[in-house]
Amino acid sequence: MWRGRSRAGSGRRCWSARFPGDGQVREQSRRDALEVFDGFRAALAANRAQLYIDVPSGPFYGFNRPGAEVSQGLIDNWWRQGMTGAANAQYECIKAFSETDFTEDLKQTDVPVLVAHGTDDQIVPYEDSAPLTVKLLKHGTLKTYEGYPHGMLSTHPDVLNRDILEFVKS
């Protein structure tokens, strides 16, 4: 999504929303993240059906946190979506989004961008992504969601949809 947005050309009246998972992270965090994503690739190759239960049941939606309201529907839907895709494409997708550096693309982006990130993101830690990303953008707006997980668009759609709509209208 990001590379295409940055190469669409400057001067166009449009907006972009950016969510965690792509962009700039500190070098040590990048190495740590690669270990996590290497684990995802290994789990995908070993038993992707189980991976597509374990990730949404735990860190993706924050359902592994004490007091979390677990949504079996979200877990089942995540599994369903994962199992309908091609395993080789999913493997390459994990590689692409974990190893691509979008720094130069972010610097070239000249349209308003909403960077939305939860502070309890266990997939892409907040402090290693969102504040660094917004600094690279010419017209970036950082919206921080205290305690929200990586999958916050699904766990908190009422809040995110409202904020995205407000951003688009501004």
C-alpha positions in Angstrom: 0.0 0.0 0.0 2.7 2.5 0.9 5.0 2.2 -2.1 2.0 2.7 -4.4 0.8 5.7 -2.5 4.1 7.4 -2.6 4.6 6.8 -6.3 1.1 8.0 -7.3 2.5 11.5 -7.8 2.6 14.7 -5.9 0.1 17.4 -5.9 -3.0 15.1 -5.9 -5.8 15.9 -3.6 -6.3 12.7 -1.7 -5.7 11.2 1.7 -3.9 8.1 3.0 -4.3 6.3 6.3 -1.4 4.3 7.6 -1.6 1.6 10.1 1.1 -0.3 12.0 3.2 -2.8 10.2 5.1 -0.8 7.7 7.5 2.0 8.0 10.5 3.0 10.0 11.6 1.1 13.1 14.8 1.3 15.2 17.5 -1.1 14.0 17.5 -3.3 17.2 13.7 -3.4 17.0 14.0 -4.4 13.3 16.2 -7.3 14.2 13.8 -8.3 17.0 10.9 -8.0 14.7 12.6 -10.2 12.1 12.9 -12.9 14.7 9.2 -12.7 15.4 8.3 -12.7 11.7 10.8 -15.6 11.0 8.8 -17.5 13.7 5.6 -16.6 11.8 7.1 -18.0 8.6 8.3 -21.2 10.3 4.8 -21.7 11.9 3.1 -21.0 8.6 5.3 -23.7 6.9 4.8 -26.2 9.8 1.1 -25.8 10.4 -0.6 -22.7 9.0 -4.1 -23.7 10.3 -2.7 -23.6 13.8 -0.9 -20.3 13.2 -4.1 -18.8 12.0 -5.7 -19.7 15.4 -2.7 -18.8 17.6 -2.0 -15.3 16.3 -5.6 -13.9 16.5 -6.2 -15.7 19.8 -3.2 -14.0 21.3 -1.2 -11.0 20.3 -3.0 -9.7 17.2 -6.2 -8.7 18.9 -4.7 -8.6 22.4 -6.9 -11.5 23.5 -3.9 -12.8 25.6 -4.1 -9.9 27.9 -5.8 -10.2 31.3 -9.4 -9.1 31.2 -9.6 -9.1 27.4 -13.0 -9.6 25.9 -12.3 -12.5 23.5 -14.3 -12.5 20.3 -14.4 -16.1 18.9 -16.0 -14.6 15.8 -12.9 -12.4 15.1 -10.6 -15.4 15.7 -12.7 -17.7 13.4 -12.8 -15.0 10.7 -9.1 -14.5 10.8 -8.6 -18.2 10.4 -11.1 -18.4 7.6 -9.4 -15.5 5.7 -5.9 -17.1 6.3 -7.0 -20.5 5.1 -8.5 -19.2 1.8 -5.2 -17.7 0.7 -2.2 -19.5 -1.0 0.4 -20.5 1.6 3.3 -19.5 -0.7 1.8 -16.1 -1.2 1.3 -15.7 2.6 4.9 -16.7 3.3 6.2 -14.1 0.8 3.8 -11.5 2.2 5.3 -12.0 5.7 8.7 -11.6 4.2 7.8 -8.4 2.3 6.1 -6.6 5.1 8.7 -7.5 7.7 11.8 -6.8 5.6 10.8 -3.8 3.4 12.1 -0.4 4.5 9.6 2.3 3.5 11.8 5.2 4.8 12.3 6.9 1.4 8.7 6.4 0.3 7.5 8.0 3.5 9.8 11.0 3.0 8.4 11.5 -0.5 4.8 11.4 0.5 3.2 14.8 0.2 -0.4 14.1 1.0 -2.0 14.1 4.5 -1.4 10.8 6.3 -3.1 9.5 9.4 -0.8 7.3 11.4 -3.0 5.4 13.8 -1.3 3.1 16.3 -2.3 1.4 19.6 0.1 1.4 22.5 -0.5 -2.2 23.3 0.5 -3.5 19.8 2.3 -6.7 20.4 3.1 -7.2 16.7 4.7 -3.8 15.9 5.5 -2.0 19.1 4.2 1.5 19.2 7.5 3.2 20.3 9.4 1.5 17.5 7.1 2.6 14.7 4.4 5.3 14.9 6.4 8.2 16.3 9.3 7.5 14.0 7.0 7.1 11.0 5.1 10.4 11.5 8.5 12.3 11.7 9.3 11.1 8.2 6.0 12.4 6.7 5.6 15.9 5.4 2.0 16.0 6.5 1.6 13.3 9.0 -0.9 13.2 11.9 -0.2 10.7 14.7 -3.3 9.4 16.5 -2.4 7.2 19.5 -4.8 4.8 21.0 -4.0 3.9 24.6 -4.1 0.2 25.3 -5.3 -0.7 21.8 -3.9 -3.8 20.0 -2.5 -4.3 16.5 -5.9 -5.5 15.3 -7.6 -2.4 16.7 -9.6 -1.8 13.5 -11.6 -4.9 14.3 -11.6 -4.6 18.1 -12.5 -0.9 18.2 -14.2 -0.1 14.9 -16.5 2.5 16.4 -13.6 4.6 17.6 -11.3 4.1 14.5 -14.1 4.6 11.9 -15.1 7.8 13.6 -11.5 9.1 13.7 -10.8 8.1 10.1 -13.9 9.8 8.9 -13.0 12.9 10.8 -9.5 12.8 9.3 -10.8 12.4 5.7 -13.3 15.3 6.1 -10.6 17.6 7.5 
